[in-house]
Amino acid sequence: MKSIKWMLFGITLLLVTFLIRCMLEDALYTDFIGIFGAIIVIYGMCKNEKQ
């Protein structure tokens, strides 16, 4: 159950990053938030497969 929560949190970060990116142009910090969200999603997927 925790891995699903981590995946949802990561997807939420990706969506927020996309929305901020649409509002601002060339915002570098949103790229880092997006990468962090992608890492959380991948971690959640790997953790979910092991269970």
N, C-alpha and C positions, 0 to 999 in steps of 0.2 A: 504494500500500500504506500510506503514511503517513496518508492521509486516512481509511482504514478504521480504523486504530488510534486516530486522534483521535475518530472517531465512537463507537467502543467505550468510550473513556475518558469521553466526555461522557455516554453512556448509563449507565455505571457511577456517575458522579457523581449523576445523576438518581435512580437506584435507592437509593443511599446516603442521599440527601437525603430520599427518601420514607420510608425506614426510620427515620431519626432523627426525622422529623416525627411518625411514629406513636408513638414513644416519649416525645417531649417535646411539650408544648403551648405554642403561641405562641413558638416559637424563631425569632427574626429572622435569625440567621446562617445557618440552613438555607435560607432563601429566597435569599440571595445565592449559596450553593453551587449551588442549583437553577438560577438564572439563568445562572451561569457554565457549568454543564453543558449547558444548552440552547444557549448561544452556541457552545460547542465542537461540538455535534452539527450545528448549522446550518453552521458553517464547514467541517466535514468533508464535509457533503453538497454544498456549493457547490464545494469543491475537487475532489470526486470527479466531478462533472458536467463539469468543464473537461478532464479527462484523456481 
